[in-house]
Amino acid sequence: MRANAKIFVAANLSTIAGATLSSLTASVDTKGFSFAKLMFVSNSTGALSGTSNFLEESDNSTAGYATVSGFVAGTDFTASTATNSTAEGKLLFCVDLRGRKRYLKATVTHATGGDSGGWICELSNPANGLSTAAEYGAQNVVGNF
């Protein structure tokens, strides 16, 4: 069975001399998909902040965002204060999109900074299936799909 998902970098802070990651937000258009995973990764082994990590939704890509119940740190879950390996995800939001608004916006705040990090998004269970490179979010596809 082949996976039928679109995976992409939703937002990133590149390694820039002197740059410090404190807060990073990713906005995603979920049209046509039934499930989303948004994972924040960072090169810093430090902890996330306790309360500034949340998921929002809106019908408009630029305004009207409201927090999604169950996805607000400090209210619905406690962000881990443990340090971890740079290869591990710092935060993972898994969202059933049925009954949700079209646009999602994920925000994370890293308590100890770092010089790079990003949000990776996987949208899956498309309504009509993915059949072209563009639908997968790729410029090239090699092999059969």
C-alpha positions as a Markdown table, in Angstrom:
| # | Residue | x | y | z |
|---|---|---|---|---|
| 1 | Met | 0.0 | 0.0 | 0.0 |
| 2 | Arg | 1.4 | 3.4 | -0.9 |
| 3 | Ala | 1.2 | 6.4 | 1.4 |
| 4 | Asn | -1.0 | 9.1 | 0.0 |
| 5 | Ala | 0.4 | 12.1 | 1.8 |
| 6 | Lys | 1.8 | 15.5 | 1.2 |
| 7 | Ile | 4.9 | 16.3 | 3.3 |
| 8 | Phe | 6.6 | 19.7 | 3.4 |
| 9 | Val | 8.5 | 22.3 | 5.5 |
| 10 | Ala | 5.8 | 24.7 | 6.7 |
| 11 | Ala | 8.2 | 27.2 | 8.3 |
| 12 | Asn | 11.8 | 27.3 | 9.2 |
| 13 | Leu | 14.5 | 29.5 | 10.7 |
| 14 | Ser | 17.8 | 28.8 | 8.8 |
| 15 | Thr | 21.1 | 28.7 | 10.5 |
| 16 | Ile | 22.1 | 32.4 | 10.4 |
| 17 | Ala | 25.0 | 33.8 | 12.3 |
| 18 | Gly | 23.7 | 35.3 | 15.5 |
| 19 | Ala | 20.1 | 34.3 | 14.9 |
| 20 | Thr | 18.1 | 33.0 | 17.8 |
| 21 | Leu | 15.0 | 30.9 | 17.6 |
| 22 | Ser | 12.5 | 32.1 | 20.2 |
| 23 | Ser | 9.1 | 31.8 | 18.5 |
| 24 | Leu | 8.1 | 30.2 | 15.2 |
| 25 | Thr | 4.7 | 30.1 | 13.5 |
| 26 | Ala | 3.6 | 27.9 | 10.5 |
| 27 | Ser | 0.4 | 28.4 | 8.6 |
| 28 | Val | -1.0 | 25.5 | 6.5 |
| 29 | Asp | -3.8 | 25.3 | 4.0 |
| 30 | Thr | -5.5 | 21.9 | 4.7 |
| 31 | Lys | -8.0 | 22.0 | 1.8 |
| 32 | Gly | -8.8 | 18.5 | 0.5 |
| 33 | Phe | -7.2 | 16.5 | 3.4 |
| 34 | Ser | -8.6 | 14.7 | 6.4 |
| 35 | Phe | -5.6 | 14.5 | 8.7 |
| 36 | Ala | -2.6 | 16.7 | 9.6 |
| 37 | Lys | 0.6 | 16.2 | 11.5 |
| 38 | Leu | 2.6 | 19.3 | 12.4 |
| 39 | Met | 6.0 | 18.6 | 14.0 |
| 40 | Phe | 8.4 | 21.2 | 15.4 |
| 41 | Val | 12.1 | 20.3 | 15.3 |
| 42 | Ser | 15.1 | 22.3 | 16.5 |
| 43 | Asn | 18.8 | 21.9 | 16.8 |
| 44 | Ser | 18.7 | 23.1 | 20.4 |
| 45 | Thr | 18.4 | 20.5 | 23.1 |
| 46 | Gly | 16.7 | 22.9 | 25.4 |
| 47 | Ala | 13.1 | 22.9 | 26.6 |
| 48 | Leu | 10.0 | 24.5 | 25.1 |
| 49 | Ser | 8.4 | 27.4 | 26.9 |
| 50 | Gly | 5.5 | 26.3 | 29.2 |
| 51 | Thr | 2.6 | 28.2 | 27.7 |
| 52 | Ser | 3.4 | 29.7 | 24.3 |
| 53 | Asn | 2.8 | 26.6 | 22.2 |
| 54 | Phe | -0.6 | 26.2 | 20.5 |
| 55 | Leu | -2.6 | 25.5 | 17.4 |
| 56 | Glu | -5.2 | 27.8 | 15.8 |
| 57 | Glu | -7.7 | 27.5 | 13.0 |
| 58 | Ser | -9.5 | 29.9 | 10.6 |
| 59 | Asp | -11.5 | 30.0 | 7.4 |
| 60 | Asn | -9.3 | 32.9 | 6.2 |
| 61 | Ser | -5.6 | 32.6 | 5.6 |
| 62 | Thr | -4.7 | 36.0 | 7.1 |
| 63 | Ala | -7.1 | 36.7 | 9.9 |
| 64 | Gly | -9.7 | 35.4 | 12.3 |
| 65 | Tyr | -7.6 | 32.6 | 13.9 |
| 66 | Ala | -8.9 | 31.1 | 17.2 |
| 67 | Thr | -7.2 | 28.5 | 19.3 |
| 68 | Val | -8.2 | 24.8 | 18.9 |
| 69 | Ser | -9.4 | 23.2 | 22.0 |
| 70 | Gly | -7.1 | 20.5 | 23.2 |
| 71 | Phe | -4.0 | 22.1 | 21.6 |
| 72 | Val | -3.0 | 24.9 | 23.9 |
| 73 | Ala | 0.0 | 24.4 | 26.2 |
| 74 | Gly | -0.6 | 25.4 | 29.8 |
| 75 | Thr | -4.3 | 24.9 | 29.4 |
| 76 | Asp | -4.8 | 21.6 | 27.6 |
| 77 | Phe | -1.4 | 19.9 | 27.9 |
| 78 | Thr | 1.9 | 20.6 | 29.7 |
| 79 | Ala | 4.9 | 21.2 | 27.4 |
| 80 | Ser | 7.8 | 19.0 | 28.3 |
| 81 | Thr | 10.6 | 20.8 | 30.1 |
| 82 | Ala | 13.0 | 18.0 | 29.5 |
| 83 | Thr | 16.0 | 18.5 | 27.2 |
| 84 | Asn | 16.4 | 15.9 | 24.4 |
| 85 | Ser | 18.4 | 14.9 | 21.4 |
| 86 | Thr | 18.6 | 17.2 | 18.5 |
| 87 | Ala | 17.2 | 14.4 | 16.3 |
| 88 | Glu | 14.0 | 14.2 | 18.3 |
| 89 | Gly | 10.9 | 16.3 | 17.6 |
| 90 | Lys | 10.1 | 18.9 | 20.2 |
| 91 | Leu | 6.3 | 19.1 | 19.6 |
| 92 | Leu | 3.9 | 17.1 | 17.5 |
| 93 | Phe | 0.3 | 18.2 | 16.8 |
| 94 | Cys | -1.9 | 15.4 | 15.3 |
| 95 | Val | -5.2 | 16.8 | 14.0 |
| 96 | Asp | -8.3 | 15.2 | 12.6 |
| 97 | Leu | -9.4 | 17.8 | 10.1 |
| 98 | Arg | -13.0 | 16.7 | 9.8 |
| 99 | Gly | -15.1 | 19.5 | 11.1 |
| 100 | Arg | -12.1 | 21.9 | 11.3 |
| 101 | Lys | -11.6 | 25.2 | 9.5 |
| 102 | Arg | -9.5 | 25.2 | 6.4 |
| 103 | Tyr | -6.3 | 26.9 | 7.7 |
| 104 | Leu | -4.2 | 25.8 | 10.6 |
| 105 | Lys | -1.5 | 27.9 | 12.3 |
| 106 | Ala | 0.9 | 26.3 | 14.8 |
| 107 | Thr | 3.1 | 28.4 | 17.1 |
| 108 | Val | 5.9 | 27.2 | 19.3 |
| 109 | Thr | 8.2 | 29.1 | 21.7 |
| 110 | His | 11.5 | 27.7 | 22.6 |
| 111 | Ala | 12.6 | 28.7 | 26.0 |
| 112 | Thr | 16.4 | 28.3 | 25.4 |
| 113 | Gly | 16.6 | 29.6 | 21.8 |
| 114 | Gly | 18.8 | 27.9 | 19.2 |
| 115 | Asp | 20.0 | 29.0 | 15.8 |
| 116 | Ser | 17.7 | 26.8 | 13.6 |
| 117 | Gly | 14.4 | 25.0 | 13.7 |
| 118 | Gly | 11.3 | 24.4 | 11.7 |
| 119 | Trp | 7.8 | 23.1 | 11.4 |
| 120 | Ile | 7.3 | 20.0 | 9.2 |
| 121 | Cys | 3.8 | 19.2 | 8.0 |
| 122 | Glu | 2.2 | 16.0 | 6.7 |
| 123 | Leu | -1.2 | 16.2 | 5.2 |
| 124 | Ser | -2.9 | 12.8 | 4.6 |
| 125 | Asn | -6.1 | 11.1 | 3.7 |
| 126 | Pro | -6.9 | 13.3 | 0.7 |
| 127 | Ala | -10.5 | 13.5 | -0.6 |
| 128 | Asn | -9.6 | 12.8 | -4.2 |
| 129 | Gly | -6.1 | 11.3 | -3.9 |
| 130 | Leu | -2.8 | 12.7 | -5.1 |
| 131 | Ser | -1.7 | 12.0 | -8.6 |
| 132 | Thr | 0.8 | 14.7 | -9.7 |
| 133 | Ala | 4.1 | 16.0 | -8.5 |
| 134 | Ala | 2.5 | 19.3 | -7.8 |
| 135 | Glu | -0.2 | 17.8 | -5.6 |
| 136 | Tyr | 2.5 | 16.1 | -3.6 |
| 137 | Gly | 4.3 | 19.4 | -3.2 |
| 138 | Ala | 7.3 | 18.2 | -5.3 |
| 139 | Gln | 8.9 | 19.5 | -8.4 |
| 140 | Asn | 10.0 | 16.0 | -9.5 |
| 141 | Val | 8.6 | 12.5 | -8.8 |
| 142 | Val | 10.8 | 9.5 | -9.6 |
| 143 | Gly | 9.1 | 6.1 | -9.9 |
| 144 | Asn | 5.4 | 5.1 | -10.1 |
| 145 | Phe | 2.8 | 6.5 | -7.8 |
